[in-house]
Amino acid sequence: MRSGHRVPTLTPAMIAIWAAFATVPLWIEHIGLYQYLGVEILIFATYALAYNLVLGHSGLPSFGHGAFFGLGAYGFGLAQFHLVADLWFCLGAAVAAAALGGAIVAAFISHRRGIYYSLLTIAFGQVFWFIAIKSHAITGGEDGLLKIARLPARLGVVSFDLTHNISLFYFVLAVFVAVSLLLWRLVHSPFGRVLKAIKQNETRARFVGYDVWRYKAAVLVLSAGLSGLAGGLFAMAQSSAFPDVMSLHYSGYIVMMTLVGGGLVTFWGPVLGAIVFLLARDVIGAFTTGWMLWFGMLFVALVVYRPEGLGGLFLRPARAKPAAAK
Amino acid sequence: MALFEARELHLRFGDRVVLENISLAFEAGCLSGIMGPNGAGKTTCFNVLTGRYRPDRGRVMFDGADITGRSPQAIARLGIARSFQLMNLFDEFTVFENVAIALPQTRKRGADPIGVAYGDAALVAEVHEILDTVGLGERVDQIAKSLPYGERRALEIAVALASRPKLLFLDEPTAGLGSDGRARLAELVHRLKGQVTLVVIEHDMEFLFSLADVISVIHWGQVIAQGSPAELRTNPWVKNSNLGKLA
């Protein structure tokens, strides 16, 4: 660190991951899977990266992030039904709805840390979930919002039809590339380093002059907004929005994806976690409806024997030990 | 007028009075010592002076401004830094980054979400200068938690110095150090004296009496004696207490 903290904007790993994803539509059906799974993996990989900004990079244990994913999904659908049926506008609405939700939550919890922070995120997550279920006139209640269209991506004179899973996959891949690039820059920026400092020692950060509350609030809003973007894409992909993605157990899924993948020690861990989680759902789920039991056992085994997660396997032993495992 | 003044501070935790009418004044350029037995209220007093606790009554004045009840970050930005009795570092950061993150210019760029962290050559040079001051110039790339105890103590001081403070509070800087470590720290504090106004809580009387210009004795949450080291050596209360025997 003698010459500062210069990190390249593009890395070989980053390009390899993007390139590998770009080939997925070419072979996914040949191994017995289906194109929509690729779309789903990319959406959840984007969501997991956004979530890890809070958990892995800032040390804020949010267990109610499903609320922001759901707000994004509803934001996308409602904007399409009641405002303008334009893809960019609706995705903007998804981000705005989730970021607003994040700002409300952040205003109440950013002075807390540890278990109190976690409990409050759970409580707020449940509040949003309950509102979504009960506001039948707006959200469709438990029936959800149906018939959300896969809007075309208009770029000036060119328009891309996203009704087919392959075209939607490449659109979601473009979003994933943009989000991962943005987050990569962010975690290595001055803002990202302050978040890392707050994660390690909030008291010390405060006593060297950082307004910790503002940083914690800002990162939650940012993470919520990007989770909402993923939620908007999910609503478009499945042509509907349901309250169950806002529930506590769905919020738990993103925590599991992030931790199993190794979000505490690697930037790309959450992506790996999303892949493993969704493959486990479909592959193990093809043999047994109790696939979550097996995945849960994998989660427990990792927490006990490899707390750094699967991503930690790619790191040198000295770097692989997460702060939380001390 | 003193650079920093505490006037009639009072603080209670529940039904227990921990600070009672504490008045202290720290002159610019001096090293002021605070001593007293365990549980006397010294660290609590530091915590009030640096914004961690808000006093129930009394005022804290710095450089002519009333800073009573301001947040630690607001007080730090005014130019007051502190070290802690229990080690308080960014353990996963390198020695370099522990200091770099505490620099005012890093703090000003803290909201930049896409720029390069610590890319400025002047900033890097400043970090090296501070690390050289505390004797950690050869440890820049080492992870903070891997440093030996004495060097972690020095890094604590480096982090506090990074904010370019006008006033530096050191809470038991020699705690846990062996005789060599204490000697090195005494040398460092001696070098800092004159560059920055220092306030030091210390149990090591030899250390404090050799360095301080003025010492305040706190006991039962009150200031029971104040004066130069020579005056305190002849103070009847201090002479009759364990503190006097140590001094």
Boltz contact constraints between the chains, C-beta under 6 A:
constraints:
  - contact:
      token1: [A, 1]
      token2: [B, 94]
      max_distance: 6.0
  - contact:
      token1: [A, 1]
      token2: [B, 96]
      max_distance: 6.0
  - contact:
      token1: [A, 1]
      token2: [B, 97]
      max_distance: 6.0
  - contact:
      token1: [A, 1]
      token2: [B, 141]
      max_distance: 6.0
  - contact:
      token1: [A, 2]
      token2: [B, 140]
      max_distance: 6.0
  - contact:
      token1: [A, 4]
      token2: [B, 118]
      max_distance: 6.0
  - contact:
      token1: [A, 4]
      token2: [B, 119]
      max_distance: 6.0
  - contact:
      token1: [A, 4]
      token2: [B, 124]
      max_distance: 6.0
  - contact:
      token1: [A, 5]
      token2: [B, 117]
      max_distance: 6.0
  - contact:
      token1: [A, 5]
      token2: [B, 118]
      max_distance: 6.0
  - contact:
      token1: [A, 6]
      token2: [B, 116]
      max_distance: 6.0
  - contact:
      token1: [A, 185]
      token2: [B, 114]
      max_distance: 6.0
  - contact:
      token1: [A, 186]
      token2: [B, 113]
      max_distance: 6.0
  - contact:
      token1: [A, 189]
      token2: [B, 112]
      max_distance: 6.0
  - contact:
      token1: [A, 189]
      token2: [B, 113]
      max_distance: 6.0
  - contact:
      token1: [A, 189]
      token2: [B, 114]
      max_distance: 6.0
  - contact:
      token1: [A, 189]
      token2: [B, 115]
      max_distance: 6.0
  - contact:
      token1: [A, 190]
      token2: [B, 109]
      max_distance: 6.0
  - contact:
      token1: [A, 190]
      token2: [B, 110]
      max_distance: 6.0
  - contact:
      token1: [A, 190]
      token2: [B, 112]
      max_distance: 6.0
  - contact:
      token1: [A, 190]
      token2: [B, 115]
      max_distance: 6.0
  - contact:
      token1: [A, 190]
      token2: [B, 117]
      max_distance: 6.0
  - contact:
      token1: [A, 191]
      token2: [B, 111]
      max_distance: 6.0
  - contact:
      token1: [A, 191]
      token2: [B, 112]
      max_distance: 6.0
  - contact:
      token1: [A, 191]
      token2: [B, 113]
      max_distance: 6.0
  - contact:
      token1: [A, 193]
      token2: [B, 117]
      max_distance: 6.0
  - contact:
      token1: [A, 194]
      token2: [B, 110]
      max_distance: 6.0
  - contact:
      token1: [A, 197]
      token2: [B, 90]
      max_distance: 6.0
  - contact:
      token1: [A, 197]
      token2: [B, 101]
      max_distance: 6.0
  - contact:
      token1: [A, 200]
      token2: [B, 90]
      max_distance: 6.0
  - contact:
      token1: [A, 200]
      token2: [B, 91]
      max_distance: 6.0
  - contact:
      token1: [A, 200]
      token2: [B, 92]
      max_distance: 6.0
  - contact:
      token1: [A, 201]
      token2: [B, 90]
      max_distance: 6.0
  - contact:
      token1: [A, 204]
      token2: [B, 88]
      max_distance: 6.0
  - contact:
      token1: [A, 206]
      token2: [B, 72]
      max_distance: 6.0
  - contact:
      token1: [A, 206]
      token2: [B, 73]
      max_distance: 6.0
  - contact:
      token1: [A, 207]
      token2: [B, 72]
      max_distance: 6.0
  - contact:
      token1: [A, 207]
      token2: [B, 76]
      max_distance: 6.0
  - contact:
      token1: [A, 208]
      token2: [B, 76]
      max_distance: 6.0
  - contact:
      token1: [A, 208]
      token2: [B, 102]
      max_distance: 6.0
  - contact:
      token1: [A, 208]
      token2: [B, 163]
      max_distance: 6.0
  - contact:
      token1: [A, 209]
      token2: [B, 73]
      max_distance: 6.0
  - contact:
      token1: [A, 209]
      token2: [B, 76]
      max_distance: 6.0
  - contact:
      token1: [A, 209]
      token2: [B, 77]
      max_distance: 6.0
  - contact:
      token1: [A, 209]
      token2: [B, 107]
      max_distance: 6.0
  - contact:
      token1: [A, 210]
      token2: [B, 73]
      max_distance: 6.0
  - contact:
      token1: [A, 211]
      token2: [B, 73]
      max_distance: 6.0
  - contact:
      token1: [A, 323]
      token2: [B, 92]
      max_distance: 6.0
